[in-house]
Amino acid sequence: MSARSPITTHILDVSLGKPAADVGVTLARLEGDAFVELARGTTDLDGRVSTLLAPGTLTRGTYRLSFDVGAYFAASQRTSFYPSVDVVFVVSDTSQHHHVPLLLSPFGYSTYRGS
């Protein structure tokens, strides 16, 4: 059994009513004035990144999940207003799991702290 990543994500394409597969996702951490990439992956058929997004020990700080939604919509020949979506969030309690879902449509998105 593989270890669960302390940071996970899930993308639902609400315009289709199903998970968004094959979306590139990058996790980065703010170090000084710049974000430094920690990991990257691609969503599976369930809209989840099955690889370990946050390898090693999670530390307190500001993180960014970047979603390459432009390529996702282009692959299905749909127009999209957003070429990418960046979700920046703070990890203050490293003992907790941080699930950051993305609800997506071609002309809007929403995110929240999941469980």
C-alpha angles and dihedrals in degrees: 000000000000123000117259114244113245087227119048137167140195127193124208119188098216092187089065098028094234142090118286108240127195097024115148113233128189127191118205135172126216111246112177107315098340140061115241119206115243102174145343136204145155128247117252128221089285091055092251132120104237095190122086104273097186107037119192126007119344113235131198114266148085118309135186129208111199119197121198095216095154092068090045093056093041090055089061093041093247124140116238132189093211121060090189141001122219119195114191118193141164126242107204100154111049093188091068129082114242115211114180112186123191122211105200141191130161093263105029147020141194134196137185143173105274133187 
